[in-house]
Amino acid sequence: MTELSGDERAALERLRRESAAYHDAQIQAQAEGRDVSVHNGHSGERNGPGGNGRGGNGRPGDGWTRGGRWVAAVVVLVVAGVAGSLAVVSVYLRGVVLNTDTYVQTVAPLGTDPTVRTAVAARLTDEIMTRTDLQGLTNELADKLVAAGAPDRITDLVGPLVGGISSFMNSKINELMATQQFEDAWLAINRAGHQGLVTALVGGKGQVVTSEGYTVTIDLGALLSLAKQQLVQQGFTIVGKIPDVSIPYTLVDSPELPKIRTYAKLLDAIGTWLPWAALALFGFGILIAPNRRRGILFGALLMGVVAALALAGITFARTYYVDNLPPEVKSPDAASVVITTVLRYLVASLQTLVVAMLVLVVGAFLAGPGSVAFWFRKGLNWVLDGLAWLLRRTGVWAAKTGHAFAVALRPLRIVLVLAAAALLIAANRPGIPAVLWTTFAVVMVLALLEVFVRTERVAVRAG
C-alpha cells in the first residue's frame, strides 16, 4: 500500500476532525430538537422554523409559526402537568383504596399503633361500663348495705371502686390488643369492611362502615365481642350478659365529605385512562415544541411543581383537619395517626412523581448548551469512544451491529423511554427506588446502544 504524503495525511486528519465535529453537532442538535444540515461544505443549523423571525429558508412569517407552536406546546404541557397529579390521586383512589388487599395493607399498621390502641381500648371500656351499668349496680349495692346497717361512708367507696374496675378492664383490653388474636381480628374487620370503605367514598351504608352526610363511622361491635370473651375468661362473668350490639365509632366528621364523594366518583371513573392520557399529552407537548429539549425541561418542571403543590395541599388539609376536629372525636392523636396512615401511599406516589420529573430535568439540563453540560458530555463522549474502540477490537461484528443500530437509533431511544414510562405507570405503587433503578437501566441501555453505534465511526478513524 502506498504511504500517504504529509499533505495528504494532514488533509485526512482534517476530514476526520470535521467528521467527528459534525457527528457531535448532530448529537447536540438532536438533544435540543434542532436540525443540522450541510451547506457548501459547512455545517449549519436550522432551529426549527423562524430563527430571528424567519424560517430555515428565510421566509417571513415563520416566526409566527414558531411562536404559535410554543403557545400550543405550553398549553398542552400545562394540561399534562395538572393531569399528572390528578392521575396519581385517581390511581390512589382506584388502586389503593378500592383494592381489598391493598386497603388491608394500608390500614394494617393502625392495629399495632399504640395511640390507636389506646383510643380503641378507651372506647371499648366506656362501652362495657355503660352496657353493664356498673356505676348503678355499685350504687344500688351500697344503698342496700347502708340500709342493712353499714356506715354511710361506704357510699364514698363507690367512685374509687368503679374507677378501679374501669382501669382494670382498660388494662386487660390493652393487653388483649397486644396479642396476635387482636391483630387478626383487626385485619378481619377491615377486610370485611373494605366494601364499607368504598361506601365511605361514594356514599351509602356497608356491612361495617357507614358514610352518610358529613360523617364516616365504623362499627366496633366485633371488637366488643372479642373483649367480652376475654373478660369472661378473666372471671368477669357479668360482662357476658352484654348482648352483641353495634358500636358506631366516628372516623371522619367533615362538611367536605359530600364534595369528596363527588370527586371520588369522578376520579374512580377516570382512574384507568388518566395516567396514559397525561403521558400522551406530555409527549405531544414535547413533540410540537420547536425546541424539544426545552419542551422536556418546561414540561417536567411544570409537572413536578404541580405535584409539589399537591403535596403541600395535602399537608395543609391534614393539619387543618386535625386542628379542627369536632367534639365527637375523643382522641385527636389517634385521628392524626389514622389520616396519616391512610394517606401515606398517596403522599409517597406524589413524591415519586416529583423525583421522576427531577430526573427528566437533570437529563434535559445535561443535554443543553451550558458549560457544565458541555464538559459533562465531553467527558462522556471520551468514555464512550474508548469503550467503542475496545469493542471494535473484538471483531467486525461490532461495527456491523453498530451500523444496524444506527439506522434505527432514534426510534430505539423513543421506544425505550416510552416503555420505561409505561412500566412505571402500570406498576403497583412504584416508589422512588423504582424510578431511580428504571432510570439507571434506561441510561445503561442507551449507553450500550451508543457504544455500538460509535464502533463504526471508530473503525473509520482507525482506517
C-alpha positions as CSV (number, residue, x, y, z in Angstrom):
1,M,0.0,0.0,0.0
2,T,1.4,3.5,-1.0
3,E,2.0,5.6,2.0
4,L,0.3,9.0,2.3
5,S,2.3,12.2,1.8
6,G,2.4,14.8,4.5
7,D,-0.2,17.0,2.8
8,E,-2.5,14.0,2.2
9,R,-2.2,12.9,5.8
10,A,-2.9,16.4,7.1
11,A,-6.0,16.6,4.8
12,L,-7.1,13.2,6.1
13,E,-6.7,14.3,9.7
14,R,-8.7,17.4,8.9
15,L,-11.5,15.4,7.4
16,R,-11.6,13.1,10.4
17,R,-11.8,16.1,12.8
18,E,-14.6,17.7,10.7
19,S,-16.5,14.4,10.6
20,A,-16.2,14.0,14.4
21,A,-17.3,17.6,15.0
22,Y,-20.2,17.2,12.6
23,H,-21.2,14.0,14.4
24,D,-21.1,15.8,17.8
25,A,-23.1,18.7,16.4
26,Q,-25.8,16.2,15.3
27,I,-25.9,14.7,18.7
28,Q,-26.3,18.2,20.3
29,A,-28.9,19.2,17.7
30,Q,-30.9,16.1,18.3
31,A,-30.8,16.8,22.1
32,E,-32.1,20.3,21.6
33,G,-34.6,19.5,18.9
34,R,-32.7,21.2,16.1
35,D,-31.8,20.0,12.6
36,V,-28.2,20.1,11.3
37,S,-27.7,20.3,7.6
38,V,-24.6,20.9,5.4
39,H,-24.3,23.9,3.1
40,N,-21.4,24.4,0.9
41,G,-19.2,22.1,2.9
42,H,-20.0,23.8,6.2
43,S,-22.4,22.6,8.9
44,G,-25.4,24.9,9.6
45,E,-28.3,24.8,12.0
46,R,-32.0,25.2,11.4
47,N,-33.5,25.7,14.9
48,G,-36.9,24.9,13.6
49,P,-38.9,27.4,11.7
50,G,-38.4,31.0,12.4
51,G,-34.9,31.7,13.7
52,N,-34.7,35.5,14.1
53,G,-38.2,35.9,12.8
54,R,-37.5,33.8,9.7
55,G,-37.6,30.2,8.9
56,G,-34.8,27.9,7.7
57,N,-35.5,29.3,4.2
58,G,-35.7,32.9,5.4
59,R,-39.4,33.1,4.7
60,P,-41.0,36.0,6.7
61,G,-43.9,35.0,8.9
62,D,-42.4,31.7,10.0
63,G,-41.6,33.4,13.4
64,W,-45.3,33.5,14.0
65,T,-45.5,29.7,13.3
66,R,-42.7,29.1,15.8
67,G,-44.5,31.3,18.4
68,G,-47.8,29.5,17.8
69,R,-46.1,26.2,18.3
70,W,-44.7,27.3,21.6
71,V,-48.1,28.6,22.7
72,A,-49.7,25.3,21.8
73,A,-46.9,23.3,23.5
74,V,-47.2,25.4,26.7
75,V,-50.9,24.9,26.9
76,V,-50.6,21.1,26.3
77,L,-47.8,20.8,28.8
78,V,-49.8,22.7,31.4
79,V,-52.8,20.4,30.9
80,A,-50.4,17.4,31.1
81,G,-48.9,18.7,34.4
82,V,-52.3,19.0,36.1
83,A,-53.4,15.7,34.6
84,G,-50.3,14.0,36.0
85,S,-51.1,14.9,39.6
86,L,-54.8,14.1,39.1
87,A,-53.7,10.8,37.7
88,V,-51.7,10.0,40.9
89,V,-54.8,10.8,43.0
90,S,-57.2,8.8,40.9
91,V,-54.8,5.8,40.8
92,Y,-54.5,6.0,44.6
93,L,-58.3,6.0,45.0
94,R,-58.9,3.3,42.4
95,G,-55.9,1.0,43.0
96,V,-55.2,1.5,46.7
97,V,-58.4,2.4,48.4
98,L,-60.7,0.3,46.2
99,N,-58.5,-2.8,46.2
100,T,-59.2,-5.1,49.2
101,D,-55.7,-6.5,49.7
102,T,-54.0,-3.1,49.2
103,Y,-56.5,-1.5,51.6
104,V,-55.8,-4.0,54.3
105,Q,-52.1,-3.4,53.8
106,T,-52.8,0.3,54.2
107,V,-54.7,0.1,57.5
108,A,-52.8,-2.8,59.0
109,P,-50.3,-0.6,60.9
110,L,-53.2,1.0,62.8
111,G,-53.7,-2.2,64.6
112,T,-50.3,-2.1,66.1
113,D,-50.1,1.7,66.7
114,P,-50.0,2.5,70.5
115,T,-52.1,5.7,70.1
116,V,-54.8,4.0,68.1
117,R,-54.8,1.0,70.5
118,T,-55.2,3.3,73.5
119,A,-58.1,5.2,71.9
120,V,-59.9,2.0,70.9
121,A,-59.4,0.4,74.3
122,A,-60.8,3.5,76.0
123,R,-63.8,3.4,73.7
124,L,-64.5,-0.3,74.4
125,T,-64.0,0.2,78.2
126,D,-66.6,3.0,78.2
127,E,-69.0,0.9,76.2
128,I,-68.6,-2.0,78.6
129,M,-69.1,0.2,81.7
130,T,-72.2,1.8,80.1
131,R,-73.7,-1.5,79.0
132,T,-73.2,-3.2,82.3
133,D,-74.3,-0.1,84.3
134,L,-71.6,-0.9,86.8
135,Q,-72.0,2.5,88.4
136,G,-75.7,1.9,89.0
137,L,-75.2,-1.6,90.3
138,T,-72.5,-0.4,92.7
139,N,-74.7,2.4,94.0
140,E,-77.5,0.0,94.5
141,L,-75.3,-2.4,96.4
142,A,-74.0,0.5,98.6
143,D,-77.5,1.7,99.4
144,K,-78.5,-1.9,100.4
145,L,-75.5,-2.2,102.7
146,V,-76.3,1.2,104.3
147,A,-79.9,0.1,104.8
148,A,-78.6,-3.1,106.4
149,G,-76.6,-1.1,109.0
150,A,-73.4,-0.3,107.3
151,P,-71.8,3.1,107.8
152,D,-73.0,5.9,105.4
153,R,-69.4,6.5,104.4
154,I,-69.4,3.2,102.4
155,T,-71.1,5.1,99.6
156,D,-67.8,7.1,99.3
157,L,-66.1,3.9,98.2
158,V,-68.4,3.6,95.1
159,G,-66.4,6.0,92.9
160,P,-62.9,4.6,93.6
161,L,-64.3,1.1,93.2
162,V,-65.9,1.8,89.9
163,G,-62.8,3.7,88.8
164,G,-60.6,0.7,89.8
165,I,-62.7,-1.7,87.9
166,S,-62.7,0.5,84.8
167,S,-59.0,0.9,85.0
168,F,-58.6,-2.9,85.4
169,M,-60.8,-3.6,82.4
170,N,-58.9,-1.0,80.3
171,S,-55.6,-2.6,81.1
172,K,-56.9,-6.1,80.2
173,I,-58.3,-4.8,76.9
174,N,-54.9,-3.2,76.2
175,E,-53.3,-6.5,76.9
176,L,-55.7,-8.1,74.5
177,M,-54.8,-5.6,71.8
178,A,-51.1,-6.6,72.1
179,T,-51.9,-10.2,71.2
180,Q,-51.9,-11.8,67.7
181,Q,-55.6,-12.5,68.3
182,F,-56.4,-8.9,68.2
183,E,-54.3,-8.2,65.2
184,D,-56.0,-11.0,63.3
185,A,-59.4,-9.6,64.4
186,W,-58.4,-6.1,63.3
187,L,-57.4,-7.3,59.8
188,A,-60.5,-9.4,59.5
189,I,-62.7,-6.5,60.5
190,N,-61.0,-4.2,58.0
191,R,-61.1,-6.8,55.2
192,A,-64.8,-7.4,55.8
193,G,-65.3,-3.7,55.9
194,H,-63.5,-2.9,52.7
195,Q,-66.7,-2.6,50.9
196,G,-67.7,-0.1,53.6
197,L,-64.7,2.0,52.7
198,V,-65.9,2.1,49.2
199,T,-69.2,3.2,50.7
200,A,-67.4,6.0,52.5
201,L,-66.2,7.4,49.2
202,V,-69.3,7.0,47.2
203,G,-71.9,7.3,50.0
204,G,-74.3,4.7,51.5
205,K,-74.2,2.0,54.1
206,G,-71.9,-1.0,54.1
207,Q,-71.5,-4.0,56.4
208,V,-69.2,-2.3,58.8
209,V,-68.5,1.3,57.5
210,T,-71.3,3.8,57.0
211,S,-70.9,7.1,55.1
212,E,-73.9,9.4,55.5
213,G,-74.0,13.2,55.5
214,Y,-70.8,14.6,56.9
215,T,-69.6,11.5,58.8
216,V,-67.9,8.2,58.3
217,T,-68.3,5.7,61.1
218,I,-67.0,2.2,61.7
219,D,-68.8,-0.5,63.8
220,L,-66.7,-1.7,66.7
221,G,-69.2,-4.3,67.8
222,A,-66.9,-7.2,66.7
223,L,-64.1,-5.9,68.9
224,L,-66.6,-5.6,71.8
225,S,-67.5,-9.3,71.4
226,L,-63.8,-10.3,71.4
227,A,-63.1,-8.1,74.5
228,K,-66.2,-9.6,76.2
229,Q,-65.0,-13.1,75.7
230,Q,-61.5,-12.3,77.1
231,L,-63.0,-10.6,80.2
232,V,-65.3,-13.5,80.9
233,Q,-62.3,-15.8,80.9
234,Q,-60.7,-13.5,83.4
235,G,-63.7,-14.0,85.8
236,F,-65.8,-11.0,84.9
237,T,-68.9,-13.1,84.1
238,I,-71.1,-10.2,84.4
239,V,-69.9,-8.8,81.1
240,G,-71.1,-12.0,79.4
241,K,-74.6,-10.7,79.7
242,I,-73.9,-7.8,77.4
243,P,-75.6,-8.5,74.1
244,D,-73.8,-8.2,70.8
245,V,-74.5,-4.7,69.7
246,S,-73.4,-2.2,67.1
247,I,-71.0,0.4,68.4
248,P,-70.6,3.2,65.9
249,Y,-67.2,5.0,66.1
250,T,-66.8,8.2,64.2
251,L,-63.7,8.2,62.0
252,V,-64.3,11.3,60.0
253,D,-66.7,14.2,60.6
254,S,-66.3,16.9,57.9
255,P,-68.7,19.1,55.9
256,E,-66.5,18.5,52.9
257,L,-67.4,14.8,52.7
258,P,-70.2,15.3,50.1
259,K,-67.8,17.0,47.8
260,I,-65.2,14.4,48.4
261,R,-67.7,11.7,47.4
262,T,-68.5,13.5,44.2
263,Y,-64.8,13.9,43.4
264,A,-64.1,10.3,44.3
265,K,-66.7,9.0,41.9
266,L,-65.3,11.1,39.1
267,L,-61.7,10.2,39.8
268,D,-62.6,6.5,40.1
269,A,-64.2,6.7,36.7
270,I,-61.2,8.2,35.0
271,G,-58.5,6.4,37.1
272,T,-57.9,3.8,34.4
273,W,-57.0,6.1,31.5
274,L,-56.0,9.4,33.0
275,P,-52.3,8.3,33.6
276,W,-52.0,7.3,30.0
277,A,-53.7,10.4,28.8
278,A,-51.3,12.5,30.9
279,L,-48.3,10.6,29.4
280,A,-49.7,11.1,25.9
281,L,-50.2,14.9,26.5
282,F,-46.7,15.2,27.9
283,G,-45.2,13.5,24.8
284,F,-47.4,15.5,22.4
285,G,-46.5,18.8,24.1
286,I,-42.8,18.0,23.7
287,L,-43.3,16.9,20.1
288,I,-44.9,20.1,19.0
289,A,-42.4,22.3,20.8
290,P,-39.9,24.0,18.4
291,N,-37.1,23.1,20.8
292,R,-37.8,19.6,22.3
293,R,-35.1,19.8,24.9
294,R,-36.6,23.0,26.3
295,G,-40.1,21.4,26.0
296,I,-38.9,18.5,28.1
297,L,-37.4,20.9,30.6
298,F,-40.5,23.1,30.9
299,G,-42.9,20.1,31.0
300,A,-41.0,18.3,33.6
301,L,-40.6,21.4,35.8
302,L,-44.3,22.2,35.5
303,M,-45.5,18.6,36.4
304,G,-43.0,18.5,39.3
305,V,-44.2,21.8,40.6
306,V,-47.9,20.8,40.4
307,A,-47.1,17.5,42.2
308,A,-45.2,19.5,44.9
309,L,-48.2,21.9,45.3
310,A,-50.5,18.8,45.7
311,L,-48.2,17.5,48.4
312,A,-48.3,20.9,50.2
313,G,-52.1,21.0,49.8
314,I,-52.4,17.5,51.4
315,T,-50.2,18.6,54.3
316,F,-52.2,21.7,54.9
317,A,-55.5,19.9,54.7
318,R,-54.4,17.2,57.1
319,T,-53.1,19.8,59.6
320,Y,-56.3,21.8,59.3
321,Y,-58.5,18.8,59.8
322,V,-56.5,17.6,62.9
323,D,-56.6,21.1,64.4
324,N,-60.3,21.4,63.9
325,L,-61.7,18.0,65.0
326,P,-65.3,18.0,66.2
327,P,-66.0,17.2,69.9
328,E,-67.3,13.7,69.0
329,V,-63.7,12.7,68.2
330,K,-62.3,12.0,71.7
331,S,-58.7,11.2,70.6
332,P,-57.1,13.8,68.3
333,D,-53.8,11.9,68.4
334,A,-55.5,8.7,67.1
335,A,-57.3,10.7,64.4
336,S,-54.0,12.2,63.3
337,V,-52.4,8.7,63.1
338,V,-55.4,7.4,61.1
339,I,-55.4,10.1,58.5
340,T,-51.6,10.0,58.2
341,T,-51.6,6.2,57.7
342,V,-54.4,6.2,55.2
343,L,-52.8,8.9,53.1
344,R,-49.2,7.6,53.2
345,Y,-49.4,5.9,49.8
346,L,-50.8,9.0,48.1
347,V,-48.0,11.1,49.6
348,A,-45.4,8.5,48.5
349,S,-46.8,8.4,44.9
350,L,-46.7,12.2,44.6
351,Q,-43.1,12.3,46.0
352,T,-42.2,9.6,43.4
353,L,-43.7,11.8,40.6
354,V,-41.6,14.8,41.8
355,V,-38.4,12.7,41.7
356,A,-39.3,11.3,38.2
357,M,-39.7,14.9,36.9
358,L,-36.4,15.9,38.6
359,V,-34.7,13.1,36.7
360,L,-36.1,14.5,33.4
361,V,-35.0,18.0,34.3
362,V,-31.4,16.8,35.0
363,G,-31.4,14.9,31.7
364,A,-32.6,18.0,29.8
365,F,-30.1,20.2,31.5
366,L,-27.2,17.9,30.7
367,A,-28.3,17.9,27.1
368,G,-28.2,21.7,27.0
369,P,-25.6,24.3,25.9
370,G,-24.3,25.2,29.4
371,S,-20.7,24.9,30.2
372,V,-21.3,22.2,32.9
373,A,-23.4,20.2,30.4
374,F,-20.7,20.7,27.7
375,W,-17.9,19.4,29.8
376,F,-20.1,16.5,31.1
377,R,-20.9,15.4,27.6
378,K,-17.2,15.9,26.5
379,G,-16.1,13.5,29.3
380,L,-18.9,11.1,28.5
381,N,-18.0,11.1,24.8
382,W,-14.4,10.3,25.7
383,V,-15.6,7.3,27.8
384,L,-18.0,6.1,25.1
385,D,-15.4,6.4,22.4
386,G,-12.9,4.5,24.5
387,L,-15.5,1.7,25.1
388,A,-16.4,1.7,21.4
389,W,-12.7,1.3,20.5
390,L,-12.3,-1.6,22.8
391,L,-15.5,-3.2,21.4
392,R,-14.4,-2.7,17.8
393,R,-11.2,-4.7,18.6
394,T,-13.3,-7.8,19.3
395,G,-14.2,-8.1,15.6
396,V,-16.0,-6.7,12.6
397,W,-19.3,-7.9,14.0
398,A,-19.3,-5.0,16.4
399,A,-19.2,-2.4,13.6
400,K,-21.9,-4.2,11.7
401,T,-24.1,-4.4,14.8
402,G,-23.4,-0.7,15.4
403,H,-24.4,0.1,11.8
404,A,-27.7,-1.8,12.2
405,F,-28.4,0.1,15.5
406,A,-27.5,3.5,13.9
407,V,-30.2,3.1,11.2
408,A,-32.9,2.9,13.9
409,L,-31.2,4.7,16.8
410,R,-33.8,7.5,17.3
411,P,-36.8,5.1,17.2
412,L,-35.0,2.8,19.6
413,R,-34.4,5.6,22.0
414,I,-38.0,6.7,21.9
415,V,-39.4,3.2,22.3
416,L,-37.0,2.6,25.3
417,V,-38.1,5.7,27.1
418,L,-41.8,5.2,26.5
419,A,-41.5,1.5,27.6
420,A,-39.9,2.7,30.8
421,A,-42.6,5.2,31.4
422,A,-45.3,2.6,30.7
423,L,-43.8,0.2,33.1
424,L,-43.7,2.7,35.9
425,I,-47.4,3.7,35.2
426,A,-48.5,0.1,35.1
427,A,-46.6,-0.9,38.2
428,N,-48.4,-1.2,41.6
429,R,-47.2,1.9,43.6
430,P,-43.8,2.4,42.1
431,G,-41.6,4.2,44.6
432,I,-38.6,6.5,44.4
433,P,-36.2,3.5,44.2
434,A,-38.1,2.1,41.3
435,V,-37.8,5.4,39.4
436,L,-34.1,5.6,40.1
437,W,-33.4,2.0,39.1
438,T,-35.5,2.3,36.0
439,T,-33.6,5.5,35.1
440,F,-30.3,3.7,35.7
441,A,-31.4,0.8,33.4
442,V,-32.5,3.1,30.6
443,V,-29.2,5.1,30.8
444,M,-27.2,1.8,30.7
445,V,-29.1,0.5,27.6
446,L,-28.8,3.9,25.8
447,A,-25.1,3.9,26.6
448,L,-24.7,0.4,25.2
449,L,-26.5,1.4,22.0
450,E,-24.3,4.4,21.7
451,V,-21.2,2.4,22.2
452,F,-22.2,0.0,19.4
453,V,-23.1,2.9,17.1
454,R,-19.7,4.5,17.7
455,T,-17.8,1.4,16.7
456,E,-18.5,2.2,13.1
457,R,-17.0,5.8,13.5
458,V,-14.1,4.4,15.4
459,A,-13.4,1.9,12.6
460,V,-13.5,4.8,10.0
461,R,-11.0,6.8,12.1
462,A,-8.8,3.8,12.5
463,G,-8.7,3.4,8.7
